[in-house]
């Protein structure tokens, strides 16, 4: 038989999905492992998608997306992110993951390197391997509030480094990088002539601190920005995100989009447009719901004497279980699921520096979150 491409075999499996699959066969599980908003989609968004299906809006759209949606995204970026872009720079994608994949596939050649945060979202390394590139972790340390260290980044640079990946608000940590840190990262990238891929999927969920879009601090046009409707509007299964790229990339992106998905399905795009142009109160309500759940969860963990990182954004808690996990947090999570019926994501799913930690999603029902955390060992 012909061989499978080596880079395909190098794609790491997801430690989150392993817990997901194990939990799927069990009853009475408290599900705190997957980043899935538990709140309902706004009725006007559901109605827009349903109307599109009923009206047979099922043909191809332009590769970059429905013009009205691209224009609405550009208006949103100017209004909310202080980021002025032309609609032609906005490329509607099949979720934030395809936006990430497009960004990496267009900036990395086989064997080249991308600097990824550790701990950081599992799919950063998976997407890099998928395009034949090499993810190189840069350290995020609890002693510095999980903010990146420029000296550590300098040590990670090699002649093959082409991309710096930045994630704020962070999955899994809930860390928000302030403007000064992002400016330093952009300056670092310019010094080494790197592209910057900025994952801002959790932009609408910050608590007491502002979200700053990395591209607003970029004078050279080296930042590619990744966004999504999934978390903001609880549209995870609709698969709509977007990539903001330099205007000169339009011909290249048109071909790349055609080669991968042609275009995102039209009803989902119209639902996304309704979400963006409709009442944003649902997003404000979601943020306050997550804030309240995080406060209650932090109070419970404090009372139990369990160490955790207090997040400034997203909807996750990063919890230290090293006192119980015995140096193998992945095995501990499986055992915790089987014996205590609580599913959490092992920290090592997010990089080697996640050993001894777990990620807890607090986006579901507050009672479920608190019930699951109450079962954590003291």
DOFIPA-994511 format. One record per residue (C-alpha): residue number from 1; x, y, z; residue in three letters. Coordinates in pm, 1 decimal, padded with zeros to 6 digits. Example, Ala and Ser with C-alpha at 12.3 -4.5 7.8 and 13.67 -1.06 7.14 Angstrom:
# DOFIPA-994511
NODE   k       xx       yy       zz   r
NODE   1  01230.0 -00450.0  00780.0 Ala
NODE   2  01367.0 -00106.0  00714.0 Ser
This chain:
# DOFIPA-994511
NODE   k       xx       yy       zz   r
NODE   1  00000.0  00000.0  00000.0 Unk
NODE   2  00114.3  00360.6 -00054.8 Unk
NODE   3  00232.1  00539.3  00257.7 Unk
NODE   4  00038.4  00802.5  00447.4 Unk
NODE   5  00201.5  01144.7  00443.8 Unk
NODE   6  00431.1  01171.0  00748.7 Unk
NODE   7  00296.8  01512.6  00847.3 Unk
NODE   8 -00053.5  01363.3  00874.3 Unk
NODE   9  00070.6  01097.7  01114.4 Unk
NODE  10  00237.8  01372.4  01321.5 Unk
NODE  11 -00092.1  01546.3  01404.5 Unk
NODE  12 -00136.1  01498.6  01780.4 Unk
NODE  13 -00463.4  01369.3  01915.7 Unk
NODE  14 -00678.2  01588.0  02138.1 Unk
NODE  15 -00666.9  01514.9  02510.1 Unk
NODE  16 -01000.2  01696.4  02540.6 Unk
NODE  17 -01166.0  01466.7  02288.2 Unk
NODE  18 -01036.6  01158.7  02467.9 Unk
NODE  19 -01226.2  01265.1  02779.4 Unk
NODE  20 -01525.4  01361.4  02562.4 Unk
NODE  21 -01542.6  01012.4  02412.5 Unk
NODE  22 -01497.8  00841.7  02748.8 Unk
NODE  23 -01772.7  01054.4  02902.4 Unk
NODE  24 -02010.7  00982.6  02613.6 Unk
NODE  25 -02056.0  00624.5  02731.2 Unk
NODE  26 -02135.4  00711.1  03093.8 Unk
NODE  27 -02448.8  00819.1  03277.2 Unk
NODE  28 -02489.6  01104.7  03526.8 Unk
NODE  29 -02173.1  01288.4  03420.6 Unk
NODE  30 -02113.0  01654.5  03503.6 Unk
NODE  31 -01968.9  01784.4  03175.6 Unk
NODE  32 -01705.9  02052.6  03239.8 Unk
NODE  33 -01454.7  01950.3  02973.3 Unk
NODE  34 -01569.9  02099.3  02639.3 Unk
NODE  35 -01583.5  02474.3  02570.1 Unk
NODE  36 -01952.3  02471.7  02484.2 Unk
NODE  37 -02174.6  02766.8  02581.2 Unk
NODE  38 -02474.1  02639.0  02772.5 Unk
NODE  39 -02696.4  02936.8  02694.2 Unk
NODE  40 -02961.4  02928.3  02422.7 Unk
NODE  41 -02907.2  03092.2  02084.5 Unk
NODE  42 -03104.9  03415.5  02048.6 Unk
NODE  43 -03443.1  03358.0  01876.9 Unk
NODE  44 -03378.6  03615.3  01602.4 Unk
NODE  45 -03059.5  03430.7  01507.3 Unk
NODE  46 -03236.6  03095.6  01487.6 Unk
NODE  47 -03516.0  03258.0  01285.7 Unk
NODE  48 -03272.6  03401.2  01031.2 Unk
NODE  49 -03111.6  03062.8  00974.1 Unk
NODE  50 -03448.2  02883.5  00953.9 Unk
NODE  51 -03583.3  03142.6  00710.8 Unk
NODE  52 -03282.4  03094.2  00485.2 Unk
NODE  53 -03349.5  02720.1  00467.1 Unk
NODE  54 -03721.2  02774.0  00407.1 Unk
NODE  55 -03645.8  03026.0  00130.5 Unk
NODE  56 -03401.5  02781.2 -00032.3 Unk
NODE  57 -03098.5  03005.5  00017.0 Unk
NODE  58 -02875.0  02706.3 -00048.2 Unk
NODE  59 -02652.6  02809.2 -00338.7 Unk
NODE  60 -02285.6  02902.2 -00344.2 Unk
NODE  61 -02181.0  03236.6 -00203.5 Unk
NODE  62 -01864.9  03428.7 -00288.9 Unk
NODE  63 -01553.7  03251.6 -00158.1 Unk
NODE  64 -01499.4  03522.0  00102.8 Unk
NODE  65 -01857.7  03520.6  00223.8 Unk
NODE  66 -02184.1  03705.4  00167.8 Unk
NODE  67 -02098.2  04073.0  00100.6 Unk
NODE  68 -02342.7  04194.4  00364.8 Unk
NODE  69 -02180.5  03976.5  00630.1 Unk
NODE  70 -01828.6  04088.3  00537.5 Unk
NODE  71 -01939.7  04452.8  00553.5 Unk
NODE  72 -02108.8  04395.8  00890.9 Unk
NODE  73 -01792.7  04235.2  01029.5 Unk
NODE  74 -01586.5  04531.9  00909.4 Unk
NODE  75 -01828.6  04770.1  01085.8 Unk
NODE  76 -01809.9  04559.7  01401.7 Unk
NODE  77 -01429.4  04561.2  01399.3 Unk
NODE  78 -01422.7  04940.7  01371.3 Unk
NODE  79 -01687.2  04988.6  01640.3 Unk
NODE  80 -01572.8  04730.8  01895.8 Unk
NODE  81 -01205.6  04667.0  01820.1 Unk
NODE  82 -01082.3  05005.4  01690.1 Unk
NODE  83 -00964.8  04810.3  01386.4 Unk
NODE  84 -01029.1  04970.2  01048.1 Unk
NODE  85 -01035.8  04717.2  00766.1 Unk
NODE  86 -01191.9  04696.5  00422.4 Unk
NODE  87 -01457.5  04424.9  00381.3 Unk
NODE  88 -01227.7  04267.1  00120.4 Unk
NODE  89 -00985.6  04190.1  00404.8 Unk
NODE  90 -01251.8  03985.4  00584.8 Unk
NODE  91 -01277.6  03616.7  00491.1 Unk
NODE  92 -01570.2  03422.4  00632.1 Unk
NODE  93 -01455.0  03075.4  00736.4 Unk
NODE  94 -01594.4  02748.6  00866.5 Unk
NODE  95 -01544.2  02850.7  01228.1 Unk
NODE  96 -01240.0  03002.3  01393.1 Unk
NODE  97 -01054.4  02676.4  01334.8 Unk
NODE  98 -01060.7  02714.2  00956.8 Unk
NODE  99 -00948.9  03076.5  00994.4 Unk
NODE 100 -00655.6  02951.2  01202.5 Unk
NODE 101 -00577.0  02678.2  00950.5 Unk
NODE 102 -00587.1  02926.2  00661.5 Unk
NODE 103 -00356.3  03165.5  00843.1 Unk
NODE 104 -00101.2  02893.0  00918.7 Unk
NODE 105 -00124.2  02727.4  00577.6 Unk
NODE 106 -00048.1  03058.3  00405.0 Unk
NODE 107  00244.3  03156.8  00628.2 Unk
NODE 108  00422.0  02826.4  00698.0 Unk
NODE 109  00600.6  02584.3  00469.1 Unk
NODE 110  00684.1  02225.2  00557.9 Unk
NODE 111  00940.1  02208.7  00837.8 Unk
NODE 112  00905.4  02574.7  00935.4 Unk
NODE 113  00821.5  02670.5  01292.2 Unk
NODE 114  00543.0  02851.4  01472.4 Unk
NODE 115  00576.3  02969.3  01832.8 Unk
NODE 116  00269.9  02855.2  02029.3 Unk
NODE 117  00177.8  02928.0  02393.1 Unk
NODE 118  00224.4  02652.5  02651.0 Unk
NODE 119 -00027.3  02608.7  02804.6 Unk
NODE 120 -00227.5  02689.7  02491.8 Unk
NODE 121 -00523.5  02570.2  02291.2 Unk
NODE 122 -00471.8  02211.7  02173.1 Unk
NODE 123 -00562.1  02287.8  01813.0 Unk
NODE 124 -00277.6  02537.8  01769.5 Unk
NODE 125 -00027.2  02253.3  01756.7 Unk
NODE 126 -00268.0  02025.8  01570.4 Unk
NODE 127 -00322.2  02282.4  01294.4 Unk
NODE 128  00051.3  02347.7  01264.6 Unk
NODE 129  00126.1  01976.4  01223.1 Unk
NODE 130 -00157.6  01948.5  00973.8 Unk
NODE 131  00023.6  02184.5  00736.2 Unk
NODE 132  00357.0  02009.4  00790.3 Unk
NODE 133  00496.4  02277.0  01021.3 Unk
NODE 134  00653.1  02241.5  01366.3 Unk
NODE 135  00489.7  02394.4  01676.2 Unk
NODE 136  00749.9  02526.9  01920.8 Unk
NODE 137  00609.8  02602.8  02268.6 Unk
NODE 138  00681.3  02924.0  02454.0 Unk
NODE 139  00637.5  02920.2  02829.3 Unk
NODE 140  00347.2  03077.5  03016.4 Unk
NODE 141  00424.3  03060.8  03387.0 Unk
NODE 142  00190.2  03103.5  03685.4 Unk
NODE 143  00459.5  03308.2  03862.4 Unk
NODE 144  00414.5  03585.5  03603.4 Unk
NODE 145  00037.5  03555.6  03572.4 Unk
NODE 146  00084.0  03343.3  03260.6 Unk
NODE 147  00201.4  03643.7  03059.7 Unk
NODE 148  00461.7  03567.3  02788.1 Unk
NODE 149  00827.8  03621.3  02868.7 Unk
NODE 150  01027.8  03789.7  02590.6 Unk
NODE 151  01353.1  03627.7  02699.9 Unk
NODE 152  01189.9  03286.6  02667.3 Unk
NODE 153  01062.7  03378.5  02322.8 Unk
NODE 154  01409.3  03489.6  02217.8 Unk
NODE 155  01548.8  03152.2  02322.3 Unk
NODE 156  01284.0  02974.3  02114.8 Unk
NODE 157  01371.0  03155.4  01790.1 Unk
NODE 158  01555.3  02958.0  01520.8 Unk
NODE 159  01627.4  03029.3  01153.0 Unk
NODE 160  01312.0  02830.6  01071.0 Unk
NODE 161  01072.4  03039.8  01283.8 Unk
NODE 162  00810.0  03213.7  01070.4 Unk
NODE 163  00503.2  03276.0  01290.7 Unk
NODE 164  00421.2  03386.2  01645.4 Unk
NODE 165  00079.4  03274.4  01767.5 Unk
NODE 166 -00090.3  03491.9  02029.6 Unk
NODE 167 -00415.4  03409.2  02210.9 Unk
NODE 168 -00597.2  03669.0  02420.9 Unk
NODE 169 -00829.9  03605.8  02597.3 Unk
NODE 170 -00661.4  03271.3  02639.1 Unk
NODE 171 -00795.7  02922.3  02614.9 Unk
NODE 172 -00734.9  02747.3  02857.4 Unk
NODE 173 -00605.8  03008.6  03101.2 Unk
NODE 174 -00850.0  03297.8  03072.8 Unk
NODE 175 -00549.4  03531.5  03059.1 Unk
NODE 176 -00594.5  03868.4  02886.5 Unk
NODE 177 -00278.1  04030.3  02749.5 Unk
NODE 178 -00267.6  04407.5  02813.1 Unk
NODE 179 -00177.5  04648.4  02534.5 Unk
NODE 180  00182.2  04684.6  02658.3 Unk
NODE 181  00241.2  04309.6  02636.9 Unk
NODE 182  00084.2  04284.9  02291.8 Unk
NODE 183  00293.2  04579.4  02172.1 Unk
NODE 184  00608.1  04404.3  02294.3 Unk
NODE 185  00504.3  04087.1  02110.9 Unk
NODE 186  00445.1  04276.3  01785.3 Unk
NODE 187  00782.2  04449.8  01824.4 Unk
NODE 188  00945.8  04112.1  01886.3 Unk
NODE 189  00780.6  03974.2  01572.4 Unk
NODE 190  00900.3  04271.4  01368.5 Unk
NODE 191  01255.8  04228.1  01498.5 Unk
NODE 192  01258.6  03868.7  01376.4 Unk
NODE 193  01041.6  03932.4  01068.2 Unk
NODE 194  00761.3  03700.4  01180.7 Unk
NODE 195  00393.5  03688.3  01098.8 Unk
NODE 196  00163.9  03715.5  01401.6 Unk
NODE 197 -00154.1  03507.7  01417.1 Unk
NODE 198 -00382.8  03657.0  01681.8 Unk
NODE 199 -00662.5  03429.6  01809.7 Unk
NODE 200 -00933.1  03655.0  01956.7 Unk
NODE 201 -01223.1  03409.4  01964.8 Unk
NODE 202 -01313.5  03500.9  02326.8 Unk
NODE 203 -01292.6  03877.7  02269.3 Unk
NODE 204 -01640.8  03956.2  02405.4 Unk
NODE 205 -01582.9  03784.8  02739.1 Unk
NODE 206 -01348.8  03984.0  02960.8 Unk
NODE 207 -01403.3  04078.5  03324.5 Unk
NODE 208 -01283.1  04416.1  03446.7 Unk
NODE 209 -01011.5  04450.5  03182.2 Unk
NODE 210 -01035.2  04560.2  02818.2 Unk
NODE 211 -00977.8  04335.9  02520.9 Unk
NODE 212 -00717.0  04479.1  02285.1 Unk
NODE 213 -00693.1  04354.6  01927.1 Unk
NODE 214 -00330.2  04285.8  01842.4 Unk
NODE 215 -00363.6  04430.3  01492.8 Unk
NODE 216 -00434.6  04777.3  01635.1 Unk
NODE 217 -00072.6  04782.2  01757.0 Unk
NODE 218  00071.3  04666.2  01425.5 Unk
NODE 219  00216.1  04935.5  01196.1 Unk
NODE 220  00341.4  04689.2  00933.3 Unk
NODE 221  00042.5  04470.0  00850.7 Unk
NODE 222  00200.3  04151.2  00986.0 Unk
NODE 223 -00091.7  04050.9  01214.0 Unk
NODE 224 -00354.0  03803.2  01091.6 Unk
NODE 225 -00659.9  03809.4  01317.2 Unk
NODE 226 -00884.3  03509.6  01390.5 Unk
NODE 227 -01240.0  03554.7  01520.8 Unk
NODE 228 -01549.5  03338.2  01559.5 Unk
NODE 229 -01923.9  03350.1  01615.4 Unk
NODE 230 -01907.3  03020.1  01804.8 Unk
NODE 231 -01846.0  03135.0  02160.8 Unk
NODE 232 -01992.1  03486.3  02143.1 Unk
NODE 233 -02331.8  03379.7  02012.3 Unk
NODE 234 -02334.9  03011.2  02124.6 Unk
NODE 235 -02315.0  02904.7  01756.9 Unk
NODE 236 -02048.7  02637.3  01796.2 Unk
NODE 237 -02217.9  02393.2  01557.9 Unk
NODE 238 -02298.9  02653.1  01292.4 Unk
NODE 239 -01926.3  02681.3  01211.7 Unk
NODE 240 -01884.6  03047.1  01117.8 Unk
NODE 241 -01573.6  03250.3  01188.9 Unk
NODE 242 -01356.8  03496.4  01003.1 Unk
NODE 243 -00998.2  03579.1  00920.3 Unk
NODE 244 -00871.5  03934.6  00876.9 Unk
NODE 245 -00579.5  03940.4  00633.2 Unk
NODE 246 -00381.4  04201.5  00437.6 Unk
NODE 247 -00573.9  04344.9  00141.3 Unk
NODE 248 -00306.5  04222.4 -00100.0 Unk
NODE 249 -00385.9  03863.2 -00002.2 Unk
NODE 250 -00732.3  03866.7 -00164.5 Unk
NODE 251 -00640.5  03673.1 -00482.8 Unk
NODE 252 -00445.0  03415.6 -00282.3 Unk
NODE 253 -00721.0  03372.7 -00023.9 Unk
NODE 254 -00984.4  03337.9 -00294.1 Unk
NODE 255 -00792.1  03040.7 -00434.3 Unk
NODE 256 -00716.3  02896.7 -00090.0 Unk
NODE 257 -01081.2  02918.3  00016.0 Unk
NODE 258 -01195.7  02756.5 -00308.1 Unk
NODE 259 -00948.7  02472.6 -00254.9 Unk
NODE 260 -01066.9  02400.8  00101.0 Unk
NODE 261 -01440.2  02474.3  00140.5 Unk
NODE 262 -01538.5  02692.4 -00157.0 Unk
NODE 263 -01756.0  02891.3  00083.9 Unk
NODE 264 -01935.0  02862.0  00417.1 Unk
NODE 265 -02296.5  02745.1  00393.6 Unk
NODE 266 -02531.8  03032.7  00320.3 Unk
NODE 267 -02795.4  02978.8  00595.3 Unk
NODE 268 -02524.0  02979.0  00862.9 Unk
NODE 269 -02383.0  03301.9  00720.6 Unk
NODE 270 -02725.8  03467.3  00734.7 Unk
NODE 271 -02771.6  03350.8  01092.7 Unk
NODE 272 -02431.2  03501.6  01175.0 Unk
NODE 273 -02532.1  03828.0  01009.5 Unk
NODE 274 -02847.8  03839.5  01221.3 Unk
NODE 275 -02638.0  03776.4  01532.6 Unk
NODE 276 -02401.3  04059.5  01448.2 Unk
NODE 277 -02663.6  04315.1  01345.3 Unk
NODE 278 -02921.2  04223.6  01610.2 Unk
NODE 279 -02959.2  04309.8  01977.8 Unk
NODE 280 -02628.3  04250.8  02158.0 Unk
NODE 281 -02798.6  04223.4  02494.3 Unk
NODE 282 -02775.6  03845.5  02470.6 Unk
NODE 283 -02395.0  03874.1  02462.0 Unk
NODE 284 -02393.3  04110.5  02760.3 Unk
NODE 285 -02620.2  03871.6  02948.6 Unk
NODE 286 -02392.3  03578.3  02867.0 Unk
NODE 287 -02087.1  03767.5  02990.5 Unk
NODE 288 -02256.9  03850.4  03319.9 Unk
NODE 289 -02375.2  03490.7  03357.9 Unk
NODE 290 -02020.3  03362.5  03308.7 Unk
NODE 291 -01883.4  03628.2  03542.8 Unk
NODE 292 -02125.3  03523.1  03816.5 Unk
NODE 293 -02046.4  03154.7  03769.9 Unk
NODE 294 -01673.4  03224.0  03780.7 Unk
NODE 295 -01714.1  03420.9  04103.9 Unk
NODE 296 -01911.4  03139.9  04264.4 Unk
NODE 297 -01665.7  02876.1  04139.9 Unk
NODE 298 -01364.2  03069.3  04266.8 Unk
NODE 299 -01526.0  03108.4  04607.8 Unk
NODE 300 -01593.2  02734.1  04626.4 Unk
NODE 301 -01233.9  02646.3  04533.1 Unk
NODE 302 -01097.3  02897.7  04785.8 Unk
NODE 303 -01310.3  02741.1  05057.2 Unk
NODE 304 -01171.7  02397.0  04967.6 Unk
NODE 305 -00814.6  02529.6  04971.3 Unk
NODE 306 -00752.1  02436.2  04606.5 Unk
NODE 307 -00513.0  02651.6  04405.9 Unk
NODE 308 -00644.5  02800.6  04079.5 Unk
NODE 309 -00576.8  03083.7  03837.5 Unk
NODE 310 -00841.4  03355.0  03848.5 Unk
NODE 311 -00929.5  03433.6  03484.3 Unk
NODE 312 -00973.0  03779.7  03335.0 Unk
NODE 313 -01147.4  03647.8  03025.0 Unk
NODE 314 -01306.2  03352.1  02842.6 Unk
NODE 315 -01509.9  03103.4  03050.0 Unk
NODE 316 -01257.2  02861.7  03194.0 Unk
NODE 317 -01091.1  02795.6  03527.1 Unk
NODE 318 -00734.3  02663.0  03537.5 Unk
NODE 319 -00721.5  02447.7  03850.6 Unk
NODE 320 -00417.2  02293.0  04018.7 Unk
NODE 321 -00475.4  01927.4  04108.6 Unk
NODE 322 -00108.5  01831.5  04141.2 Unk
NODE 323 -00168.8  01737.2  04505.3 Unk
NODE 324 -00393.9  01454.9  04382.4 Unk
NODE 325 -00285.9  01368.0  04027.4 Unk
NODE 326  00048.3  01205.7  04110.8 Unk
NODE 327  00235.0  01346.2  03812.6 Unk
NODE 328 -00006.1  01203.5  03550.7 Unk
NODE 329 -00298.8  01440.5  03519.5 Unk
NODE 330 -00435.2  01270.5  03207.1 Unk
NODE 331 -00475.6  00940.3  03390.9 Unk
NODE 332 -00616.6  01124.7  03692.9 Unk
NODE 333 -00884.0  01293.4  03476.7 Unk
NODE 334 -00993.0  00956.8  03337.6 Unk
NODE 335 -01011.4  00809.0  03687.6 Unk
NODE 336 -01191.9  01117.3  03821.5 Unk
NODE 337 -01448.5  01077.8  03546.0 Unk
NODE 338 -01500.4  00707.5  03608.9 Unk
NODE 339 -01522.6  00731.8  03987.6 Unk
NODE 340 -01667.6  01077.8  04052.3 Unk
NODE 341 -01854.7  01128.2  03723.4 Unk
NODE 342 -01697.6  01469.3  03654.1 Unk
NODE 343 -01542.3  01534.9  03312.4 Unk
NODE 344 -01263.9  01794.9  03302.7 Unk
NODE 345 -00989.7  01852.8  03046.5 Unk
NODE 346 -00637.2  01747.0  03150.4 Unk
NODE 347 -00386.0  02030.6  03150.1 Unk
NODE 348 -00145.7  01829.9  02935.1 Unk
NODE 349 -00397.8  01855.5  02651.1 Unk
NODE 350 -00275.6  02216.0  02631.2 Unk
NODE 351  00099.3  02149.9  02647.0 Unk
NODE 352  00361.6  01992.5  02867.3 Unk
NODE 353  00341.6  02279.8  03117.2 Unk
NODE 354 -00017.4  02183.3  03189.5 Unk
NODE 355  00091.3  01880.9  03392.7 Unk
NODE 356 -00081.3  01891.1  03730.9 Unk
NODE 357 -00356.2  02126.7  03611.7 Unk
NODE 358 -00704.2  02082.9  03465.1 Unk
NODE 359 -00924.8  02312.8  03261.4 Unk
NODE 360 -01280.3  02351.6  03385.6 Unk
NODE 361 -01542.2  02503.3  03155.4 Unk
NODE 362 -01792.2  02718.2  03346.7 Unk
NODE 363 -02017.3  02800.0  03048.8 Unk
NODE 364 -02289.6  02554.0  03148.9 Unk
NODE 365 -02547.4  02562.0  03424.9 Unk
NODE 366 -02406.9  02717.3  03741.6 Unk
NODE 367 -02545.3  02439.8  03959.5 Unk
NODE 368 -02364.3  02179.7  03747.6 Unk
NODE 369 -02035.5  02369.2  03762.5 Unk
NODE 370 -02051.7  02399.2  04140.5 Unk
NODE 371 -02160.5  02037.4  04183.3 Unk
NODE 372 -01863.6  01919.9  03977.6 Unk
NODE 373 -01612.1  02138.9  04158.9 Unk
NODE 374 -01748.0  02022.8  04495.4 Unk
NODE 375 -01622.8  01675.1  04408.9 Unk
NODE 376 -01262.4  01791.0  04362.0 Unk
NODE 377 -01023.0  01642.8  04618.6 Unk
NODE 378 -00889.4  01880.4  04882.8 Unk
